[in-house]
C-alpha cells in the first residue's frame, strides 16, 4: 500500500505535477546503460576512415593553380587604368599643339 499511498499523494496534489520528482529518480537506472552508448564510441574511429578521403577532395585543389593563370593578368589590369592615363596625356599635348 505504501507505493499506492505515494501515488495517491501525487494525484491528491493534482498540481503536484512538480511532485513527479519520483520520475527523475527513474532516469538514474538508465545510467548503467550509459556504458552501452560508449560501445558506439569505438565505432567513431571508423568514421575517421572516410576522413583520410578528405585529402582526396584536396586533389581538385591542384586545379586551383589553373585559375591562378589569369591572375598574372590581373596585375596587368591595374596597369591598364594607368596606361590609358598616359596615352591621354600625350594625346592632350598633341591636340594642344
MOPAC internal coordinates of N, CA, C and O (Angstrom, degrees):
PM7 1SCF
backbone

  N    0.0000 0     0.00 0     0.00 0    0    0    0
  C    1.4759 1     0.00 0     0.00 0    1    0    0
  C    1.5216 1   109.65 1     0.00 0    2    1    0
  O    1.2310 1   120.59 1   157.90 1    3    2    1
  N    1.2951 1   116.49 1   -22.10 1    3    2    1
  C    1.4747 1   119.42 1  -177.86 1    5    3    2
  C    1.5213 1   109.41 1   -56.25 1    6    5    3
  O    1.2310 1   119.28 1   127.71 1    7    6    5
  N    1.3410 1   118.99 1   -52.29 1    7    6    5
  C    1.4740 1   120.42 1  -179.36 1    9    7    6
  C    1.5118 1   109.93 1   -57.81 1   10    9    7
  O    1.2310 1   119.93 1   137.01 1   11   10    9
  N    1.3072 1   117.74 1   -42.99 1   11   10    9
  C    1.4756 1   120.63 1   179.77 1   13   11   10
  C    1.5132 1   108.75 1   -61.65 1   14   13   11
  O    1.2310 1   120.38 1   142.34 1   15   14   13
  N    1.3060 1   116.88 1   -37.66 1   15   14   13
  C    1.4659 1   119.87 1  -178.38 1   17   15   14
  C    1.5308 1   108.94 1   -62.47 1   18   17   15
  O    1.2310 1   120.40 1   133.97 1   19   18   17
  N    1.3149 1   116.85 1   -46.03 1   19   18   17
  C    1.4721 1   120.18 1   179.80 1   21   19   18
  C    1.5257 1   108.00 1   -59.34 1   22   21   19
  O    1.2310 1   120.51 1   132.94 1   23   22   21
  N    1.3143 1   116.63 1   -47.06 1   23   22   21
  C    1.4646 1   119.64 1  -178.10 1   25   23   22
  C    1.5265 1   108.70 1   -59.17 1   26   25   23
  O    1.2310 1   121.08 1   133.50 1   27   26   25
  N    1.3073 1   115.55 1   -46.50 1   27   26   25
  C    1.4733 1   119.24 1  -179.26 1   29   27   26
  C    1.5154 1   108.51 1   -58.13 1   30   29   27
  O    1.2310 1   120.15 1   144.42 1   31   30   29
  N    1.3193 1   117.33 1   -35.58 1   31   30   29
  C    1.4627 1   120.34 1  -179.56 1   33   31   30
  C    1.5324 1   108.95 1   -60.15 1   34   33   31
  O    1.2310 1   120.48 1   129.11 1   35   34   33
  N    1.3197 1   116.69 1   -50.89 1   35   34   33
  C    1.4676 1   120.21 1  -178.86 1   37   35   34
  C    1.5241 1   109.08 1   -60.21 1   38   37   35
  O    1.2310 1   121.06 1   132.13 1   39   38   37
  N    1.3155 1   115.58 1   -47.87 1   39   38   37
  C    1.4715 1   119.08 1  -177.15 1   41   39   38
  C    1.5261 1   108.80 1   -60.60 1   42   41   39
  O    1.2310 1   120.99 1   138.24 1   43   42   41
  N    1.3406 1   115.71 1   -41.76 1   43   42   41
  C    1.4734 1   119.11 1  -177.57 1   45   43   42
  C    1.5168 1   108.79 1   -60.14 1   46   45   43
  O    1.2310 1   119.84 1   138.80 1   47   46   45
  N    1.3040 1   117.90 1   -41.20 1   47   46   45
  C    1.4689 1   120.32 1  -179.19 1   49   47   46
  C    1.5296 1   109.97 1   -68.41 1   50   49   47
  O    1.2310 1   120.85 1   146.86 1   51   50   49
  N    1.3162 1   115.97 1   -33.14 1   51   50   49
  C    1.4714 1   116.96 1  -179.31 1   53   51   50
  C    1.5145 1   107.95 1    62.19 1   54   53   51
  O    1.2310 1   120.98 1   106.30 1   55   54   53
  N    1.3193 1   115.74 1   -73.70 1   55   54   53
  C    1.4707 1   118.46 1   178.76 1   57   55   54
  C    1.5251 1   109.14 1   -63.80 1   58   57   55
  O    1.2310 1   121.22 1   167.22 1   59   58   57
  N    1.3175 1   115.26 1   -12.78 1   59   58   57
  C    1.4784 1   119.10 1  -177.21 1   61   59   58
  C    1.5090 1   110.53 1   -66.40 1   62   61   59
  O    1.2310 1   119.56 1  -159.29 1   63   62   61
  N    1.3309 1   118.44 1    20.71 1   63   62   61
  C    1.4691 1   118.35 1   176.60 1   65   63   62
  C    1.5281 1   108.17 1   -48.37 1   66   65   63
  O    1.2310 1   121.48 1   144.56 1   67   66   65
  N    1.3135 1   114.78 1   -35.44 1   67   66   65
  C    1.4590 1   118.75 1   178.11 1   69   67   66
  C    1.5266 1   109.08 1   -65.38 1   70   69   67
  O    1.2310 1   120.24 1   159.56 1   71   70   69
  N    1.3141 1   117.14 1   -20.44 1   71   70   69
  C    1.4712 1   120.52 1   179.80 1   73   71   70
  C    1.5177 1   109.50 1   -70.73 1   74   73   71
  O    1.2310 1   120.41 1   172.67 1   75   74   73
  N    1.3208 1   116.82 1    -7.33 1   75   74   73
  C    1.4762 1   120.07 1  -178.04 1   77   75   74
  C    1.5299 1   110.69 1   -68.21 1   78   77   75
  O    1.2310 1   120.42 1  -161.49 1   79   78   77
  N    1.3284 1   116.79 1    18.51 1   79   78   77
  C    1.4763 1   118.27 1   179.18 1   81   79   78
  C    1.5137 1   109.14 1   -53.39 1   82   81   79
  O    1.2310 1   120.58 1   160.61 1   83   82   81
  N    1.3424 1   116.50 1   -19.39 1   83   82   81
  C    1.4818 1   118.44 1   178.45 1   85   83   82
  C    1.5364 1   108.40 1   -61.59 1   86   85   83
  O    1.2310 1   120.43 1   147.52 1   87   86   85
  N    1.3252 1   116.78 1   -32.48 1   87   86   85
  C    1.4768 1   118.86 1  -178.36 1   89   87   86
  C    1.5311 1   109.59 1   -64.47 1   90   89   87
  O    1.2310 1   120.18 1   131.65 1   91   90   89
  N    1.3085 1   117.26 1   -48.35 1   91   90   89
  C    1.4702 1   120.37 1   179.79 1   93   91   90
  C    1.5239 1   109.54 1   -52.30 1   94   93   91
  O    1.2310 1   120.58 1   150.35 1   95   94   93
  N    1.3439 1   116.49 1   -29.65 1   95   94   93
  C    1.4716 1   118.63 1   179.99 1   97   95   94
  C    1.5246 1   109.47 1   -69.66 1   98   97   95
  O    1.2310 1   120.34 1   155.35 1   99   98   97
  N    1.3160 1   116.95 1   -24.65 1   99   98   97
  C    1.4774 1   119.04 1  -178.56 1  101   99   98
  C    1.5448 1   110.18 1   -68.10 1  102  101   99
  O    1.2310 1   119.69 1   139.64 1  103  102  101
  N    1.2943 1   118.20 1   -40.36 1  103  102  101
  C    1.4773 1   120.84 1  -179.07 1  105  103  102
  C    1.5270 1   111.82 1   -52.96 1  106  105  103
  O    1.2310 1   119.34 1   143.95 1  107  106  105
  N    1.3223 1   118.86 1   -36.05 1  107  106  105
  C    1.4732 1   120.18 1  -178.84 1  109  107  106
  C    1.5290 1   111.57 1   -51.20 1  110  109  107
  O    1.2310 1   119.22 1   137.35 1  111  110  109
  N    1.3310 1   119.09 1   -42.65 1  111  110  109
  C    1.4750 1   119.46 1   179.77 1  113  111  110
  C    1.5309 1   111.05 1   -55.10 1  114  113  111
  O    1.2310 1   118.84 1   138.83 1  115  114  113
  N    1.3063 1   119.82 1   -41.17 1  115  114  113
  C    1.4780 1   121.57 1   178.66 1  117  115  114
  C    1.5268 1   110.37 1   -60.50 1  118  117  115
  O    1.2310 1   120.19 1   158.48 1  119  118  117
  N    1.3121 1   117.23 1   -21.52 1  119  118  117
  C    1.4757 1   119.58 1  -179.30 1  121  119  118
  C    1.5329 1   110.04 1   -50.92 1  122  121  119
  O    1.2310 1   119.87 1   135.18 1  123  122  121
  N    1.3259 1   117.86 1   -44.82 1  123  122  121
  C    1.4770 1   118.92 1   178.59 1  125  123  122
  C    1.5183 1   109.89 1   -56.86 1  126  125  123
  O    1.2310 1   120.30 1   155.49 1  127  126  125
  N    1.3183 1   117.04 1   -24.51 1  127  126  125
  C    1.4762 1   119.40 1   179.20 1  129  127  126
  C    1.5421 1   108.74 1   -77.13 1  130  129  127
  O    1.2310 1   120.65 1   161.24 1  131  130  129
  N    1.3118 1   116.36 1   -18.76 1  131  130  129
  C    1.4791 1   118.88 1  -177.31 1  133  131  130
  C    1.5336 1   110.57 1   -51.68 1  134  133  131
  O    1.2310 1   119.90 1   138.80 1  135  134  133
  N    1.3137 1   117.80 1   -41.20 1  135  134  133
  C    1.4794 1   118.78 1   179.64 1  137  135  134
  C    1.5169 1   110.21 1   -55.85 1  138  137  135
  O    1.2310 1   120.42 1   151.46 1  139  138  137
  N    1.3271 1   116.81 1   -28.54 1  139  138  137
  C    1.4735 1   119.42 1   179.92 1  141  139  138
  C    1.5402 1   109.53 1   -63.34 1  142  141  139
  O    1.2310 1   119.90 1   133.00 1  143  142  141
  N    1.3138 1   117.80 1   -47.00 1  143  142  141
  C    1.4770 1   119.41 1   179.19 1  145  143  142
  C    1.5257 1   109.89 1   -55.50 1  146  145  143
  O    1.2310 1   120.70 1   155.58 1  147  146  145
  N    1.3197 1   116.27 1   -24.42 1  147  146  145
  C    1.4764 1   118.23 1   179.79 1  149  147  146
  C    1.5249 1   109.57 1   -68.27 1  150  149  147
  O    1.2310 1   120.78 1   153.49 1  151  150  149
  N    1.3376 1   116.11 1   -26.51 1  151  150  149
  C    1.4759 1   118.83 1  -178.78 1  153  151  150
  C    1.5353 1   109.90 1   -55.96 1  154  153  151
  O    1.2310 1   120.21 1   132.98 1  155  154  153
  N    1.3226 1   117.20 1   -47.02 1  155  154  153
  C    1.4789 1   119.27 1   179.55 1  157  155  154
  C    1.5255 1   109.94 1   -62.09 1  158  157  155
  O    1.2310 1   120.43 1   155.30 1  159  158  157
  N    1.3140 1   116.79 1   -24.70 1  159  158  157
  C    1.4712 1   119.01 1  -179.31 1  161  159  158
  C    1.5355 1   109.90 1   -55.48 1  162  161  159
  O    1.2310 1   120.02 1   134.27 1  163  162  161
  N    1.3332 1   117.56 1   -45.73 1  163  162  161
  C    1.4771 1   118.37 1   178.32 1  165  163  162
  C    1.5218 1   110.16 1   -58.09 1  166  165  163
  O    1.2310 1   120.65 1   156.59 1  167  166  165
  N    1.3225 1   116.36 1   -23.41 1  167  166  165
  C    1.4725 1   119.38 1   179.59 1  169  167  166
  C    1.5369 1   109.34 1   -76.69 1  170  169  167
  O    1.2310 1   120.70 1   158.14 1  171  170  169
  N    1.3112 1   116.26 1   -21.86 1  171  170  169
  C    1.4740 1   118.99 1  -178.38 1  173  171  170
  C    1.5340 1   110.43 1   -55.35 1  174  173  171
  O    1.2310 1   120.25 1   138.64 1  175  174  173
  N    1.3209 1   117.13 1   -41.36 1  175  174  173
  C    1.4788 1   118.34 1   178.86 1  177  175  174
  C    1.5196 1   110.31 1   -56.23 1  178  177  175
  O    1.2310 1   120.40 1   150.29 1  179  178  177
  N    1.3277 1   116.84 1   -29.71 1  179  178  177
  C    1.4720 1   119.84 1   179.54 1  181  179  178
  C    1.5370 1   109.49 1   -60.73 1  182  181  179
  O    1.2310 1   120.30 1   131.55 1  183  182  181
  N    1.3237 1   117.03 1   -48.45 1  183  182  181
  C    1.4800 1   118.78 1   179.25 1  185  183  182
  C    1.5239 1   110.11 1   -57.30 1  186  185  183
  O    1.2310 1   120.62 1   158.54 1  187  186  185
  N    1.3067 1   116.43 1   -21.46 1  187  186  185
  C    1.4784 1   118.45 1   179.63 1  189  187  186
  C    1.5259 1   109.68 1   -68.49 1  190  189  187
  O    1.2310 1   120.92 1   154.48 1  191  190  189
  N    1.3372 1   115.84 1   -25.52 1  191  190  189
  C    1.4744 1   118.65 1  -179.12 1  193  191  190
  C    1.5376 1   109.72 1   -54.25 1  194  193  191
  O    1.2310 1   120.28 1   132.65 1  195  194  193
  N    1.3201 1   117.07 1   -47.35 1  195  194  193
  C    1.4769 1   119.05 1   179.02 1  197  195  194
  C    1.5270 1   109.83 1   -61.83 1  198  197  195
  O    1.2310 1   120.25 1   155.25 1  199  198  197
  N    1.3122 1   117.12 1   -24.75 1  199  198  197
  C    1.4721 1   119.48 1  -179.44 1  201  199  198
  C    1.5381 1   109.70 1   -56.51 1  202  201  199
  O    1.2310 1   120.16 1   135.63 1  203  202  201
  N    1.3395 1   117.29 1   -44.37 1  203  202  201
  C    1.4794 1   118.23 1   178.05 1  205  203  202
  C    1.5192 1   110.22 1   -55.85 1  206  205  203
  O    1.2310 1   120.69 1   158.19 1  207  206  205
  N    1.3246 1   116.29 1   -21.81 1  207  206  205
  C    1.4756 1   119.31 1   179.23 1  209  207  206
  C    1.5371 1   109.33 1   -75.01 1  210  209  207
  O    1.2310 1   120.72 1   159.31 1  211  210  209
  N    1.3140 1   116.23 1   -20.69 1  211  210  209
  C    1.4731 1   119.05 1  -178.76 1  213  211  210
  C    1.5374 1   110.29 1   -55.48 1  214  213  211
  O    1.2310 1   120.24 1   138.82 1  215  214  213
  N    1.3164 1   117.14 1   -41.18 1  215  214  213
  C    1.4803 1   118.62 1   178.46 1  217  215  214
  C    1.5211 1   110.21 1   -56.94 1  218  217  215
  O    1.2310 1   120.68 1   151.85 1  219  218  217
  N    1.3331 1   116.30 1   -28.15 1  219  218  217
  C    1.4736 1   119.21 1   179.58 1  221  219  218
  C    1.5378 1   109.57 1   -58.77 1  222  221  219
  O    1.2310 1   120.51 1   131.86 1  223  222  221
  N    1.3323 1   116.63 1   -48.14 1  223  222  221
  C    1.4783 1   118.13 1   178.97 1  225  223  222
  C    1.5274 1   110.16 1   -57.04 1  226  225  223
  O    1.2310 1   120.56 1   158.22 1  227  226  225
  N    1.3056 1   116.54 1   -21.78 1  227  226  225
  C    1.4729 1   118.93 1   179.30 1  229  227  226
  C    1.5277 1   109.83 1   -71.74 1  230  229  227
  O    1.2310 1   120.73 1   157.18 1  231  230  229
  N    1.3350 1   116.21 1   -22.82 1  231  230  229
  C    1.4725 1   119.16 1  -179.29 1  233  231  230
  C    1.5392 1   110.25 1   -52.40 1  234  233  231
  O    1.2310 1   120.38 1   135.58 1  235  234  233
  N    1.3188 1   116.87 1   -44.42 1  235  234  233
  C    1.4792 1   118.71 1   179.06 1  237  235  234
  C    1.5248 1   110.24 1   -59.82 1  238  237  235
  O    1.2310 1   120.28 1   157.73 1  239  238  237
  N    1.3111 1   117.08 1   -22.27 1  239  238  237
  C    1.4664 1   119.71 1  -179.62 1  241  239  238
  C    1.5360 1   109.85 1   -57.16 1  242  241  239
  O    1.2310 1   119.82 1   139.02 1  243  242  241
  N    1.3371 1   117.96 1   -40.98 1  243  242  241
  C    1.4811 1   118.72 1   178.01 1  245  243  242
  C    1.5214 1   110.78 1   -53.36 1  246  245  243
  O    1.2310 1   120.64 1   157.65 1  247  246  245
  N    1.3226 1   116.38 1   -22.35 1  247  246  245
  C    1.4755 1   119.20 1   178.89 1  249  247  246
  C    1.5370 1   109.54 1   -75.13 1  250  249  247
  O    1.2310 1   120.88 1   159.30 1  251  250  249
  N    1.3159 1   115.92 1   -20.70 1  251  250  249
  C    1.4695 1   119.04 1  -178.73 1  253  251  250
  C    1.5364 1   110.47 1   -58.31 1  254  253  251
  O    1.2310 1   120.03 1   141.36 1  255  254  253
  N    1.3120 1   117.54 1   -38.64 1  255  254  253
  C    1.4831 1   118.69 1   179.44 1  257  255  254
  C    1.5215 1   110.37 1   -53.68 1  258  257  255
  O    1.2310 1   120.43 1   149.91 1  259  258  257
  N    1.3222 1   116.79 1   -30.09 1  259  258  257
  C    1.4737 1   119.40 1   178.88 1  261  259  258
  C    1.5350 1   109.73 1   -59.10 1  262  261  259
  O    1.2310 1   120.66 1   127.80 1  263  262  261
  N    1.3340 1   116.34 1   -52.20 1  263  262  261
  C    1.4779 1   117.92 1   179.41 1  265  263  262
  C    1.5198 1   110.23 1   -61.30 1  266  265  263
  O    1.2310 1   120.61 1   159.21 1  267  266  265
  N    1.3187 1   116.43 1   -20.79 1  267  266  265
  C    1.4698 1   118.68 1   179.92 1  269  267  266
  C    1.5283 1   109.46 1   -72.29 1  270  269  267
  O    1.2310 1   120.15 1   155.09 1  271  270  269
  N    1.3212 1   117.32 1   -24.91 1  271  270  269
  C    1.4722 1   119.87 1  -178.90 1  273  271  270
  C    1.5370 1   110.07 1   -52.40 1  274  273  271
  O    1.2310 1   120.19 1   131.60 1  275  274  273
  N    1.3202 1   117.23 1   -48.40 1  275  274  273
  C    1.4737 1   119.11 1   178.55 1  277  275  274
  C    1.5153 1   110.13 1   -64.03 1  278  277  275
  O    1.2310 1   120.43 1   157.67 1  279  278  277
  N    1.3178 1   116.79 1   -22.33 1  279  278  277
  C    1.4683 1   119.45 1  -178.46 1  281  279  278
  C    1.5314 1   109.92 1   -58.43 1  282  281  279
  O    1.2310 1   119.75 1   137.41 1  283  282  281
  N    1.3242 1   118.09 1   -42.59 1  283  282  281
  C    1.4838 1   118.47 1   178.83 1  285  283  282
  C    1.5224 1   110.34 1   -53.45 1  286  285  283
  O    1.2310 1   120.58 1   152.29 1  287  286  285
  N    1.3250 1   116.49 1   -27.71 1  287  286  285
  C    1.4700 1   119.19 1   179.17 1  289  287  286
  C    1.5302 1   109.72 1   -75.55 1  290  289  287
  O    1.2310 1   121.25 1   152.35 1  291  290  289
  N    1.3201 1   115.22 1   -27.65 1  291  290  289
  C    1.4690 1   118.19 1  -177.94 1  293  291  290
  C    1.5314 1   110.18 1   -57.17 1  294  293  291
  O    1.2310 1   119.99 1   133.12 1  295  294  293
  N    1.3122 1   117.63 1   -46.88 1  295  294  293
  C    1.4792 1   118.34 1   179.29 1  297  295  294
  C    1.5232 1   110.45 1   -56.44 1  298  297  295
  O    1.2310 1   120.44 1   148.98 1  299  298  297
  N    1.3146 1   116.76 1   -31.02 1  299  298  297
  C    1.4661 1   120.35 1   179.43 1  301  299  298
  C    1.5329 1   108.40 1   -70.52 1  302  301  299
  O    1.2310 1   120.44 1   146.01 1  303  302  301
  N    1.2959 1   116.76 1   -33.99 1  303  302  301
  C    1.4722 1   119.76 1  -177.90 1  305  303  302
  C    1.5312 1   110.25 1   -58.96 1  306  305  303
  O    1.2310 1   120.77 1   129.64 1  307  306  305
  N    1.3332 1   116.13 1   -50.36 1  307  306  305
  C    1.4818 1   117.17 1   179.91 1  309  307  306
  C    1.5252 1   110.20 1   -56.92 1  310  309  307
  O    1.2310 1   120.26 1   150.31 1  311  310  309
  N    1.3291 1   117.11 1   -29.69 1  311  310  309
  C    1.4710 1   119.42 1   179.17 1  313  311  310
  C    1.5282 1   109.75 1   -74.11 1  314  313  311
  O    1.2310 1   120.64 1   148.35 1  315  314  313
  N    1.3176 1   116.38 1   -31.65 1  315  314  313
  C    1.4709 1   119.87 1  -177.81 1  317  315  314
  C    1.5347 1   110.49 1   -54.77 1  318  317  315
  O    1.2310 1   120.56 1   131.12 1  319  318  317
  N    1.3272 1   116.54 1   -48.88 1  319  318  317
  C    1.4821 1   117.54 1  -179.18 1  321  319  318
  C    1.5238 1   109.95 1   -57.77 1  322  321  319
  O    1.2310 1   120.48 1   146.55 1  323  322  321
  N    1.3238 1   116.69 1   -33.45 1  323  322  321
  C    1.4695 1   118.94 1   179.02 1  325  323  322
  C    1.5316 1   109.59 1   -73.08 1  326  325  323
  O    1.2310 1   120.66 1   140.25 1  327  326  325
  N    1.3313 1   116.35 1   -39.75 1  327  326  325
  C    1.4704 1   119.64 1  -177.81 1  329  327  326
  C    1.5352 1   110.38 1   -57.32 1  330  329  327
  O    1.2310 1   120.76 1   129.93 1  331  330  329
  N    1.3372 1   116.15 1   -50.07 1  331  330  329
  C    1.4824 1   117.78 1  -178.75 1  333  331  330
  C    1.5162 1   109.95 1   -57.59 1  334  333  331
  O    1.2310 1   120.39 1   146.49 1  335  334  333
  N    1.3111 1   116.85 1   -33.51 1  335  334  333
  C    1.4674 1   118.63 1  -179.23 1  337  335  334
  C    1.5291 1   109.07 1   -67.43 1  338  337  335
  O    1.2310 1   120.68 1   139.13 1  339  338  337
  N    1.3174 1   116.31 1   -40.87 1  339  338  337
  C    1.4776 1   119.01 1  -178.60 1  341  339  338
  C    1.5334 1   110.41 1   -63.03 1  342  341  339
  O    1.2310 1   120.61 1   129.41 1  343  342  341
  N    1.3528 1   116.44 1   -50.59 1  343  342  341
  C    1.4795 1   117.74 1  -179.60 1  345  343  342
  C    1.5216 1   110.21 1   -61.95 1  346  345  343
  O    1.2310 1   120.06 1   147.76 1  347  346  345
  N    1.3055 1   117.48 1   -32.24 1  347  346  345
  C    1.4722 1   119.80 1  -178.74 1  349  347  346
  C    1.5316 1   108.92 1   -64.46 1  350  349  347
  O    1.2310 1   120.80 1   137.92 1  351  350  349
  N    1.3091 1   116.08 1   -42.08 1  351  350  349
  C    1.4663 1   118.65 1  -178.21 1  353  351  350
  C    1.5343 1   110.35 1   -60.39 1  354  353  351
  O    1.2310 1   120.57 1   129.00 1  355  354  353
  N    1.3363 1   116.52 1   -51.00 1  355  354  353
  C    1.4834 1   117.80 1   179.89 1  357  355  354
  C    1.5207 1   109.55 1   -61.75 1  358  357  355
  O    1.2310 1   120.14 1   143.05 1  359  358  357
  N    1.3237 1   117.34 1   -36.95 1  359  358  357
  C    1.4728 1   119.57 1  -179.31 1  361  359  358
  C    1.5299 1   109.05 1   -61.81 1  362  361  359
  O    1.2310 1   121.04 1   137.40 1  363  362  361
  N    1.3211 1   115.62 1   -42.60 1  363  362  361
  C    1.4685 1   118.53 1  -178.53 1  365  363  362
  C    1.5315 1   109.09 1   -63.51 1  366  365  363
  O    1.2310 1   121.09 1   136.66 1  367  366  365
  N    1.3317 1   115.52 1   -43.34 1  367  366  365
  C    1.4665 1   117.96 1  -178.20 1  369  367  366
  C    1.5370 1   108.37 1   -64.11 1  370  369  367
  O    1.2310 1   120.37 1   141.52 1  371  370  369
  N    1.3625 1   116.90 1   -38.48 1  371  370  369
  C    1.4761 1   119.36 1  -179.54 1  373  371  370
  C    1.5329 1   109.14 1   -64.22 1  374  373  371
  O    1.2310 1   121.62 1   132.95 1  375  374  373
  N    1.3347 1   114.50 1   -47.05 1  375  374  373
  C    1.4747 1   117.14 1  -176.97 1  377  375  374
  C    1.5321 1   107.92 1   -65.22 1  378  377  375
  O    1.2310 1   120.75 1   148.78 1  379  378  377
  N    1.3131 1   116.17 1   -31.22 1  379  378  377
  C    1.4692 1   118.74 1   179.99 1  381  379  378
  C    1.5162 1   108.28 1   -65.97 1  382  381  379
  O    1.2310 1   120.61 1   142.87 1  383  382  381
  N    1.3075 1   116.43 1   -37.13 1  383  382  381
  C    1.4668 1   118.31 1  -178.65 1  385  383  382
  C    1.5238 1   108.20 1   -72.27 1  386  385  383
  O    1.2310 1   120.10 1   180.00 1  387  386  385

